[in-house]
Amino acid sequence: MCIRDSRGAVMALDAGDGRVLWKQHTIDEPPEKVGETSAGTDILAPSGAPIWNTPSVDLEAGLLFVGTGENYSSPADGNSDAIIAMDLESGEKQWVFQATAGDAWNVACMLPDMRQNCPEEDGPDYDFGASTMLVETQKGRVLVAGQKSGEAFGINPATGELLWRNRLGRGGIQAGIHFGMAANGGVVYVPISDFDDGQEHELPARPGVFALDAMTGEVLWYRAHDDHCGDREFCDPGISAPATATDAALCAGGRDGLLRAYAPATGATLWRHDTTRPVTALGGEAAHGGSIGGSAGPVVHDSMVYQTSGYGIYFHMPGNVLLAFGPAD
């Protein structure tokens, strides 16, 4: 069993008794003092390269793959915004693919009264928040990764060699490919968040879903999301949470509170449900959902779909429901 922590490390535990088998930090050298902020606080570096995603595992090759986020202090190092392959038995790094160099950012960068703690790079904060996926295709296996830059990457899992990269969204702090993708039958389904952060961007927002050929990165279809928010506060049309793919449908929940099912071959909308509607919960209480976000994507089992709704952190619609959907009569 392997678990992650937010300080830039992966730890392997014995599933039977919890013994620590190994721990590998994403940044090799321990941090040292490199300066002080204007407030007199020590600056320690290198720091960050946190892990926000669940590692993927190749049992045949004995490798674990995990994505990292930005550095927290200057100078940024070569392990941030990267995909790292580790040996399953020892935790030793086998290769590192860095997608974005020179990215150092922390929450102080977006708080005016704490700007003295913001590193000089000031972003762009292009984490790999979404888990990597080892995808089987007719031509072999490819490791697919999605970044908050809005780019998707195809990587040779054995060597870390870049096979393809495709810029799908405009990217940003809560934009691009945020918390997860899905894959089925050699096709990768890529939700795009492109949250409106009030900043200027070189590309327009592209909230919605892309389907890509996993081996080549070619776009097979794109389904743009219309804006159904109206005057609702903290509502926007992008997809932050992971999607779920089956042979019958691709399911994804949006920050506008809509849970949608798409036809896997064409992207046509099969059905959608507004999870922000008031409902009566099983205990008799009135409840409602909100934005669908975070790492909780749809769960599909035995012709049922289960979805949590209500992700109110960082300017999104709050709520608190778990909804279950069954087959239509």
C-alpha positions in Angstrom: 0.0 0.0 0.0 1.3 3.4 -0.9 0.1 6.8 0.5 1.1 10.4 -0.3 1.6 13.4 1.9 1.4 17.1 1.1 5.1 17.8 2.0 6.4 16.4 -1.2 6.9 12.7 -0.4 5.5 9.2 -1.1 5.5 6.6 1.7 5.0 2.9 1.2 3.5 0.9 4.1 3.1 -2.8 4.7 -0.7 -3.3 4.2 -0.8 -6.0 6.9 0.8 -4.2 9.9 1.5 -0.6 8.8 5.3 -0.8 8.9 7.0 1.9 6.9 8.8 0.2 4.0 10.2 3.3 2.4 9.7 7.1 2.1 10.8 9.1 -0.9 10.7 12.9 -1.0 10.0 14.6 -4.3 12.9 17.1 -3.6 16.1 15.2 -2.9 18.0 17.7 -0.7 16.6 19.0 2.6 15.7 22.7 2.7 18.1 25.4 4.0 17.8 29.0 4.9 18.3 31.1 1.7 17.1 34.5 2.9 14.4 36.4 4.8 11.1 38.0 3.9 10.5 41.7 4.4 8.7 40.7 7.6 11.9 38.9 8.9 10.7 35.4 8.4 13.2 32.8 7.3 12.9 31.6 3.7 13.7 27.9 3.4 14.4 26.3 0.0 14.0 24.2 -1.9 10.5 23.5 -0.7 7.2 22.3 -2.0 6.7 20.0 -5.0 3.7 18.6 -3.0 1.6 15.7 -4.1 -2.1 16.3 -4.6 -2.9 13.1 -6.5 -3.1 9.4 -6.0 -0.1 7.5 -7.5 -0.6 5.0 -10.3 1.2 1.7 -10.3 2.7 -0.5 -13.0 3.1 -3.9 -11.2 4.7 -5.6 -14.3 7.5 -3.0 -14.5 7.6 -2.4 -10.7 7.1 1.3 -11.0 5.0 4.0 -9.3 4.1 7.2 -11.0 3.1 10.4 -9.3 2.7 14.1 -10.2 3.9 17.1 -8.2 2.9 20.7 -7.7 4.8 24.0 -7.6 7.6 25.0 -5.3 6.7 27.0 -2.2 9.8 29.2 -2.1 12.5 30.5 -4.4 14.4 29.2 -6.2 12.2 26.7 -7.9 13.9 23.3 -8.5 13.7 20.6 -11.1 11.2 18.4 -9.3 8.2 20.7 -9.2 5.3 20.5 -11.8 6.7 17.1 -12.7 5.9 13.5 -13.2 8.2 11.2 -11.2 8.6 7.4 -11.6 9.7 5.5 -8.4 10.8 1.9 -7.9 8.0 0.1 -6.1 10.4 -1.9 -3.9 12.8 0.8 -2.8 11.2 4.1 -3.7 14.2 5.2 -5.6 13.6 7.7 -8.4 13.8 6.2 -11.9 13.1 9.2 -14.0 11.7 12.8 -13.7 9.7 14.6 -16.4 9.3 18.3 -15.6 6.5 20.0 -17.6 6.9 23.5 -16.2 10.2 24.9 -14.9 10.6 27.9 -12.6 7.2 27.7 -10.9 7.2 28.9 -7.3 4.0 30.0 -5.6 2.1 29.8 -2.3 -1.2 31.1 -1.0 0.4 34.4 0.2 0.6 35.3 -3.5 -3.2 35.8 -3.6 -3.5 37.6 -0.3 -2.6 41.4 -0.4 -1.6 41.6 3.2 0.8 38.6 3.0 2.5 39.3 -0.3 5.9 39.5 1.5 5.7 35.7 1.7 5.2 35.2 -2.0 8.2 34.0 -3.9 9.6 36.2 -6.6 8.5 33.8 -9.4 4.8 34.3 -8.3 3.5 31.3 -10.1 2.0 30.2 -12.4 1.0 27.5 -9.9 0.7 24.7 -12.5 0.3 21.6 -10.3 -0.3 18.1 -11.5 -3.4 17.8 -9.3 -4.9 15.1 -11.4 -3.7 11.5 -11.0 -1.6 10.0 -13.8 -3.2 7.1 -15.8 -1.4 4.1 -17.3 -3.5 3.6 -20.4 -3.6 0.4 -22.5 -3.9 0.9 -26.3 -3.6 -1.3 -29.3 -0.1 0.0 -29.9 1.1 -0.3 -26.3 0.9 1.5 -23.0 1.2 5.2 -22.4 1.3 7.2 -19.2 -1.1 10.2 -19.5 -0.9 13.2 -17.2 -3.0 16.4 -17.0 -1.8 19.7 -15.6 -3.4 23.0 -14.4 -1.7 24.6 -17.3 -4.4 23.1 -19.5 -2.0 20.7 -21.1 -2.3 16.9 -21.4 0.8 14.8 -21.8 1.6 11.4 -23.1 4.7 9.9 -21.6 6.7 6.6 -22.2 6.2 4.9 -18.8 9.5 3.1 -19.0 11.8 6.0 -19.8 9.9 9.3 -19.1 10.3 10.3 -22.8 7.6 12.8 -23.9 5.5 11.2 -26.6 3.0 14.1 -27.1 1.6 17.2 -25.4 -1.6 19.0 -26.2 -2.8 22.4 -24.9 -6.5 22.0 -24.3 -7.4 24.7 -21.8 -6.1 28.2 -21.0 -4.9 27.1 -17.5 -4.6 28.9 -14.2 -4.6 28.5 -10.4 -8.0 26.7 -10.4 -8.1 26.1 -14.2 -6.9 23.7 -16.8 -7.0 20.0 -15.9 -7.7 20.3 -12.2 -8.4 17.1 -10.2 -8.8 14.2 -12.6 -9.3 12.6 -16.0 -10.7 9.2 -17.1 -9.8 6.6 -19.7 -11.5 3.7 -21.4 -10.7 1.7 -24.6 -7.6 3.7 -25.5 -9.5 7.0 -25.2 -8.6 9.6 -22.6 -11.4 11.9 -21.4 -10.1 15.3 -20.2 -12.3 17.6 -18.1 -11.3 21.3 -18.3 -12.0 23.7 -15.4 -10.8 27.1 -16.7 -12.2 28.8 -13.7 -12.7 32.6 -14.2 -10.0 33.9 -11.8 -10.3 37.5 -12.9 -6.8 37.5 -14.4 -5.8 38.2 -18.0 -5.0 35.2 -20.1 -3.5 34.7 -23.6 -6.2 32.1 -24.5 -9.9 32.1 -24.0 -11.5 29.8 -21.4 -12.6 26.4 -22.7 -14.7 24.7 -20.0 -16.0 21.3 -21.0 -14.7 17.9 -21.9 -12.2 16.7 -24.5 -11.7 13.1 -25.8 -8.2 12.3 -26.9 -6.5 9.3 -28.6 -4.3 8.1 -25.8 -1.3 7.1 -28.0 -1.2 10.3 -30.1 -3.0 13.0 -28.1 -5.2 13.7 -31.1 -8.5 15.4 -30.2 -11.4 13.0 -31.1 -14.2 15.4 -29.9 -14.8 18.4 -27.7 -17.9 19.2 -25.8 -18.0 22.9 -24.7 -20.1 23.7 -21.6 -22.7 26.4 -22.0 -23.0 28.9 -19.1 -26.2 28.0 -17.2 -25.2 30.0 -14.1 -27.3 33.0 -14.7 -27.0 35.4 -11.7 -26.0 32.6 -9.2 -23.0 33.6 -7.1 -19.8 31.5 -7.2 -21.1 29.5 -10.2 -19.1 28.8 -13.3 -19.4 26.1 -16.1 -16.0 24.3 -15.8 -15.3 20.8 -14.5 -12.9 20.5 -11.6 -13.7 17.0 -10.2 -12.5 13.8 -11.9 -14.7 12.2 -14.5 -15.7 8.5 -14.7 -15.7 6.5 -17.9 -17.6 3.3 -18.7 -18.5 1.6 -22.0 -22.0 3.2 -21.8 -21.3 6.7 -20.7 -18.8 9.3 -19.5 -20.0 11.0 -16.3 -18.7 14.3 -15.0 -19.9 16.9 -12.5 -19.4 20.6 -13.1 -18.8 23.6 -10.9 -22.3 24.8 -12.1 -23.7 21.9 -10.1 -24.8 20.0 -13.2 -24.0 16.3 -13.3 -23.8 15.3 -17.0 -23.5 11.9 -18.9 -22.0 12.0 -22.3 -21.9 9.5 -25.2 -18.3 8.2 -25.1 -18.0 8.0 -28.9 -19.4 11.5 -29.8 -19.6 13.6 -26.7 -23.4 14.1 -27.1 -25.2 14.8 -23.8 -27.2 11.7 -22.7 -28.7 13.3 -19.6 -28.0 16.0 -17.0 -29.2 16.8 -13.5 -29.0 20.0 -11.6 -27.7 18.9 -8.2 -28.3 22.3 -6.7 -32.1 21.6 -6.6 -33.6 21.4 -3.1 -34.2 17.8 -2.1 -35.5 15.9 1.0 -32.7 13.8 2.4 -33.3 10.3 3.8 -33.5 11.6 7.3 -36.2 14.1 6.3 -34.1 17.2 6.3 -34.1 19.7 3.4 -30.8 19.8 1.6 -29.2 20.9 -1.7 -26.0 20.5 -3.6 -23.7 23.1 -5.0 -20.5 23.1 -7.1 -19.1 19.6 -7.8 -15.4 19.9 -7.2 -12.4 18.5 -5.3 -11.3 14.9 -5.8 -14.8 13.3 -5.5 -15.9 12.2 -9.0 -18.9 10.1 -9.9 -19.0 6.5 -8.7 -20.7 4.1 -11.0 -21.8 0.6 -9.8 -24.5 -1.9 -10.8 -26.4 0.6 -13.0 -26.3 3.3 -10.3 -24.4 6.6 -10.3 -23.4 8.2 -7.0 -22.3 11.8 -6.7 -21.5 14.2 -3.9 -22.3 17.9 -4.5 -21.3 21.0 -2.6 -17.7 22.3 -2.9 -17.8 25.8 -1.4 -14.1 26.4 -0.8 -12.3 29.1 -2.9 -15.3 30.9 -4.4 -17.6 28.0 -5.4 -21.2 27.1 -4.5 -21.6 25.4 -1.1 -23.9 22.5 -0.5 -23.9 19.1 1.2 -25.6 16.1 -0.5 -24.9 12.6 -1.7 -27.2 11.8 -4.6 -27.9 8.4 -6.0 -29.2 8.0 -9.6 -30.8 4.8 -10.9 -31.9 3.6 -14.4 -34.8 5.4 -16.0 -38.1 3.5 -15.9 
